[in-house]
Amino acid sequence: MLTKNDNKRKRKQPQRPRGLQIFLEYLNVFIGATIVGLAFNVFLFPHGIASGGVSGISTVVGHVLNIEPAITQWVLNIAFFGLGLLVLGKQFGLKTLMGTIYLPFAVYFTRNLEPVTQEPLLAALFGGIGVGLGLGIVFRGKASTGGTDLGAQIVHHYTGLSLGVAVLLMDGLVVASAAIFFNLELALYALIGLWVTSKTIDMVQVGLGYAKVAYIISSVPNELRNAILNDLDRGVTKLSGTGGYTESERPVLMCVVNQREVTKLKTLVRAHDPQAFVIVHNANEVLGEGFRGELHSP
């Protein structure tokens, strides 16, 4: 979608040097894994909240068998990584190996920190936020921390279950073990933490800058197109549409705008065609001219 000024202002966005990009990706893995380790020790482990993954397993094992969580995480992470290499091939990369090994270090070196809260619900909420924030940063570094994510890929490989179902199965077994070895209340807290973690990961991945996508069906599409290009200075795409009742061709205009521009867009549409049919919905992430930046191939 190009605006009238694109040819004047469009320029090739400089890319980071390859070496700097690789360094930043490894830095993301280091920072993200450190945040996960901190959240584990100051929120989740002290309250026995086993919110899925290897960290959840290490929580159960630590409280039941009194084994240092970092040791359990090292053993399981290395085991899952080895199985992944054996079953799935060399597709994980050095950054995933770094996350797999470094996360237990982060857990070990922050093990003596005092819990931030004595309230389990707060621990589940903020622990979930911390773990989700850390994992989201790791994922932005194009890596992972291994663990049950690799286990889920192995289950997916052998059973044909979707990866989402396999991850849910693995995490569900961890939460179920919390219900068995601890109590049902702690398992419910673990479910809260697991849900908050998933939502926080999504937030880190797509950001908070929600844009809006508008689809406009109008009897004067060319007038609206020119108005959007010239008055709103936003790109617009004309899609081919066919009326379901009349079976006549009805062009559909698609436009992406910032939240603050929605009212201006609706006012503009109303001024040119009060009978226009407009659909507006959220776009979680927009990459390109006029938004977060252009999308480049790695």
C-alpha positions in Angstrom: 0.0 0.0 0.0 1.7 3.2 -1.2 0.8 6.7 -0.4 1.2 9.6 -2.8 4.5 10.6 -1.0 6.1 7.2 -1.0 8.2 7.7 -4.1 9.7 10.9 -2.5 10.3 9.7 1.0 10.9 5.9 0.5 14.5 5.0 1.0 16.3 1.8 1.8 16.3 1.3 5.5 19.9 0.5 6.7 20.4 -2.9 8.0 22.5 -3.8 11.0 25.9 -5.3 10.3 25.7 -9.1 10.4 28.1 -9.4 13.3 26.2 -6.8 15.4 22.9 -8.6 14.6 24.3 -11.9 15.8 25.7 -10.3 19.0 22.3 -8.7 19.8 20.5 -12.1 19.3 22.9 -13.8 21.8 22.4 -10.8 24.1 18.7 -11.4 23.9 19.2 -15.0 24.9 21.4 -14.0 27.9 19.0 -11.3 29.1 15.9 -13.3 28.6 17.2 -16.4 30.4 18.4 -14.2 33.3 14.9 -12.7 33.6 13.3 -16.2 33.6 15.8 -17.4 36.3 14.9 -14.3 38.5 11.2 -14.8 38.1 11.5 -18.5 39.0 13.4 -17.8 42.2 11.6 -14.8 43.6 8.1 -15.7 42.6 7.4 -19.3 41.5 9.6 -21.7 43.3 9.2 -20.4 46.9 5.4 -20.9 46.5 5.6 -24.3 44.8 4.0 -22.9 41.6 4.8 -25.4 38.8 3.6 -23.5 35.8 4.7 -25.9 33.1 8.0 -26.6 31.4 11.2 -27.9 32.9 11.1 -25.2 35.5 7.7 -26.6 36.7 9.2 -30.1 36.8 12.2 -28.8 38.8 9.8 -27.1 41.2 8.0 -30.3 42.0 11.2 -32.3 42.2 12.8 -29.6 44.4 10.0 -29.6 46.9 9.4 -33.3 47.0 13.0 -34.7 46.8 14.9 -31.6 47.9 17.0 -31.5 44.8 18.4 -28.2 43.6 16.1 -26.9 40.8 19.1 -25.9 38.7 20.5 -29.5 38.7 17.1 -30.9 37.6 16.9 -28.3 34.8 20.4 -29.0 33.6 19.8 -32.7 33.4 16.4 -32.4 31.7 17.5 -29.6 29.3 20.6 -31.5 28.2 18.5 -34.7 27.8 15.8 -33.1 25.8 18.5 -31.3 23.6 20.3 -34.6 23.0 17.0 -36.4 22.1 16.1 -33.5 19.8 19.4 -33.8 18.0 19.0 -37.5 17.7 15.4 -37.5 16.5 14.9 -34.2 14.7 18.4 -33.4 13.4 20.7 -30.4 13.8 18.1 -27.7 13.5 18.3 -26.0 16.9 21.5 -24.0 16.5 24.1 -22.7 18.9 21.8 -20.0 20.5 19.3 -22.7 21.6 22.2 -24.7 23.1 23.3 -21.5 24.9 19.7 -21.0 26.3 19.5 -24.6 27.3 22.7 -24.5 29.3 22.6 -20.9 30.6 19.1 -20.9 32.0 19.9 -23.4 34.8 23.0 -21.2 35.6 20.7 -18.2 36.0 18.5 -20.2 38.3 21.4 -21.4 40.3 23.1 -18.0 40.8 19.8 -16.3 41.9 18.7 -19.2 44.1 19.4 -17.2 47.4 17.2 -14.2 46.5 14.4 -13.6 48.9 10.8 -14.0 47.6 9.2 -10.7 46.7 5.7 -11.6 48.0 4.1 -14.1 50.4 0.9 -14.1 48.4 0.6 -17.1 46.0 -1.7 -15.3 43.6 0.6 -12.4 43.2 3.5 -14.8 42.8 1.6 -16.7 40.0 0.7 -13.5 38.2 4.1 -11.7 38.4 6.0 -15.0 38.0 4.1 -15.6 34.8 4.8 -12.1 33.6 8.5 -12.5 34.4 8.8 -15.9 32.7 6.8 -14.7 29.7 8.9 -11.6 29.4 12.1 -13.5 29.5 11.0 -16.2 27.1 9.7 -13.6 24.7 13.1 -11.8 24.7 14.8 -15.2 24.0 12.4 -15.9 21.2 13.2 -12.5 19.7 16.8 -13.6 19.7 15.6 -16.5 17.4 16.4 -19.1 20.0 14.7 -21.0 22.8 15.6 -22.3 26.3 15.0 -25.9 25.2 13.3 -28.1 27.8 9.8 -29.3 27.2 9.5 -27.3 24.0 11.9 -29.8 22.5 10.0 -32.6 24.2 6.8 -31.4 22.5 8.5 -31.4 19.1 9.6 -35.0 19.7 6.0 -36.0 20.7 4.8 -34.2 17.6 7.3 -36.0 15.4 6.3 -39.5 16.7 2.5 -39.1 17.2 1.4 -36.6 14.6 -0.2 -34.4 17.2 -0.1 -30.7 16.4 2.7 -28.8 18.1 0.2 -26.8 20.1 -1.5 -29.9 21.4 1.9 -31.5 22.2 3.0 -28.4 24.2 -0.4 -28.3 26.0 0.1 -32.0 26.8 3.6 -31.6 28.3 2.6 -28.5 30.4 -0.6 -30.2 31.4 1.3 -33.2 32.8 3.5 -30.8 34.8 0.5 -29.0 36.3 -1.2 -32.3 37.0 1.9 -33.4 38.9 1.6 -30.3 41.0 -1.9 -31.2 41.9 -0.8 -34.7 42.9 2.3 -33.9 44.9 1.2 -30.5 46.3 -2.5 -29.7 46.2 -5.2 -28.7 43.8 -5.0 -25.0 44.9 -1.3 -24.8 43.9 -2.1 -26.5 40.6 -4.7 -23.8 39.9 -2.2 -21.1 40.7 0.2 -22.8 38.2 -2.5 -22.6 35.5 -2.8 -18.9 36.2 0.9 -18.5 35.8 1.0 -20.6 32.6 -1.8 -18.5 31.1 -0.1 -15.2 32.0 3.2 -16.5 30.6 1.6 -17.2 27.2 -0.1 -13.8 27.0 3.1 -12.0 28.0 5.1 -13.9 25.3 2.5 -12.8 22.7 2.8 -9.2 24.0 6.6 -9.2 23.7 6.4 -10.7 20.3 3.9 -8.4 18.7 4.2 -5.3 21.0 1.5 -3.0 22.4 1.2 -0.8 19.3 -2.1 -2.1 18.0 -3.0 -0.7 14.6 -6.4 -0.9 12.9 -7.4 -2.4 9.6 -10.4 -0.9 7.9 -12.3 -2.5 5.0 -14.6 0.0 3.2 -17.3 -0.9 0.7 -18.6 2.2 -1.0 -20.4 3.4 -4.1 -17.7 6.0 -4.7 -14.5 4.0 -4.1 -12.3 6.2 -6.3 -13.3 9.4 -4.3 -12.6 7.6 -1.0 -9.3 6.2 -2.3 -8.1 9.7 -3.3 -9.3 11.1 0.1 -7.4 8.5 2.1 -4.3 9.0 0.0 -4.3 12.8 0.1 -6.1 13.8 3.3 -5.1 11.0 5.6 -1.8 10.3 3.8 -2.2 6.6 4.3 -1.8 3.8 1.8 -4.9 2.1 0.5 -5.4 -1.2 -1.4 -8.3 -1.9 -3.7 -9.5 -5.4 -3.4 -11.9 -7.1 -5.8 -15.3 -8.0 -4.3 -18.6 -9.3 -5.5 -21.9 -8.5 -3.9 -23.5 -11.7 -2.4 -27.0 -10.6 -3.3 -26.6 -8.5 -6.4 -23.6 -10.4 -7.8 -22.2 -7.1 -9.0 -18.6 -6.2 -8.7 -18.0 -4.0 -5.5 -14.4 -2.9 -4.9 -13.3 -3.1 -1.3 -10.8 -0.6 0.0 -8.4 -1.8 2.7 -6.5 0.7 4.8 -4.2 0.3 7.8 -4.2 3.2 10.3 -2.9 4.0 13.8 -5.5 4.1 16.6 -5.5 7.9 16.7 -6.4 8.0 13.0 -9.5 5.8 13.2 -11.8 8.7 14.0 -10.4 10.8 11.2 -10.8 7.9 8.8 -14.5 7.4 9.8 -15.2 11.1 9.5 -13.6 11.2 6.1 -15.6 8.1 4.9 -18.9 9.6 6.3 -18.2 12.9 4.5 -17.8 11.2 1.1 -20.3 8.4 1.4 -22.7 8.3 4.4 -24.0 4.9 3.2 -20.5 3.2 3.1 -20.1 -0.1 4.8 -17.0 -0.1 7.1 -15.4 -2.9 9.1 -12.6 -1.9 11.5 -10.6 -4.5 13.5 -7.3 -4.9 15.3 -4.0 -5.6 13.6 -1.7 -7.0 16.3 1.5 -6.2 14.3 2.1 -4.1 11.2 5.5 -4.0 9.5 6.2 -1.6 6.7 6.3 2.0 5.5 4.8 4.3 8.1 4.7 1.7 10.9 7.2 -0.2 13.0 9.7 -0.5 10.1 10.2 -2.4 7.0 10.3 -6.2 7.0 13.7 -7.5 5.9 14.8 -11.0 5.2 17.3 -12.4 7.7 
